[in-house]
Amino acid sequence: MAENRQYDHEYKVQAVKLAKEIGQAKAAKELGVPKNTLYG
């Protein structure tokens, strides 16, 4: 079953910055999160 993870605000901000720099798919892979998690 999938695990519900909670990410703090600073992590989210950094993840979005990374996605803008290198692209959503690459950022998701690097962070180890599903692409749709970054999209949301």
KEKE-3310 file (N, C-alpha, C; in steps of 0.2 Angstrom, whole numbers, plus 5000, padded with zeros to 4 digits):
npx = (5004:5002:5012:5008:5016:5022:5027:5038:5036:5047:5054:5046:5046:5059:5059:5051:5058:5069:5063:5059:5071:5078:5068:5052:5051:5064:5068:5058:5063:5076:5073:5066:5052:5035:5030:5018:5016:5025:5018:5006)
npy = (4994:5011:5024:5038:5053:5067:5083:5096:5114:5121:5111:5109:5121:5121:5110:5114:5124:5117:5109:5118:5122:5110:5103:5094:5080:5075:5081:5075:5062:5063:5067:5057:5056:5053:5059:5066:5070:5082:5089:5092)
npz = (5000:4997:5004:5014:5013:5022:5017:5022:5021:5016:5009:4999:4992:4988:4980:4969:4964:4959:4950:4940:4936:4931:4925:4927:4927:4928:4940:4949:4948:4954:4967:4971:4971:4965:4948:4948:4961:4961:4952:4958)
capx = (5000:5006:5013:5007:5021:5021:5033:5037:5035:5054:5056:5041:5049:5066:5057:5048:5064:5073:5059:5059:5078:5080:5062:5048:5052:5071:5067:5055:5067:5081:5070:5063:5045:5031:5030:5012:5017:5027:5013:5001)
capy = (5000:5018:5028:5045:5057:5075:5087:5103:5120:5123:5106:5110:5127:5119:5105:5117:5128:5112:5107:5124:5122:5105:5100:5091:5073:5074:5083:5070:5056:5065:5068:5051:5056:5053:5066:5069:5074:5088:5093:5095)
capz = (5000:4997:5011:5014:5016:5023:5016:5025:5016:5013:5005:4993:4988:4985:4975:4964:4961:4956:4944:4936:4933:4927:4922:4932:4927:4931:4947:4953:4949:4958:4973:4973:4972:4959:4945:4949:4967:4960:4948:4963)
cpx = (5004:5006:5012:5012:5019:5027:5033:5038:5042:5056:5052:5044:5055:5064:5055:5054:5068:5069:5059:5066:5079:5074:5059:5050:5059:5071:5064:5059:5073:5079:5067:5055:5041:5031:5023:5012:5020:5022:5008:5004)
cpy = (5006:5021:5035:5049:5064:5078:5094:5108:5121:5117:5107:5115:5125:5114:5108:5121:5123:5110:5112:5124:5117:5101:5095:5083:5071:5076:5078:5064:5057:5065:5061:5051:5055:5060:5069:5073:5081:5093:5096:5100)
cpz = (5000:5003:5010:5017:5017:5021:5019:5019:5013:5008:4998:4989:4985:4979:4968:4960:4956:4949:4938:4932:4928:4924:4928:4932:4930:4938:4952:4954:4954:4965:4976:4974:4965:4955:4947:4956:4966:4956:4953:4967)
residu = (MET:ALA:GLU:ASN:ARG:GLN:TYR:ASP:HIS:GLU:TYR:LYS:VAL:GLN:ALA:VAL:LYS:LEU:ALA:LYS:GLU:ILE:GLY:GLN:ALA:LYS:ALA:ALA:LYS:GLU:LEU:GLY:VAL:PRO:LYS:ASN:THR:LEU:TYR:GLY)
# end
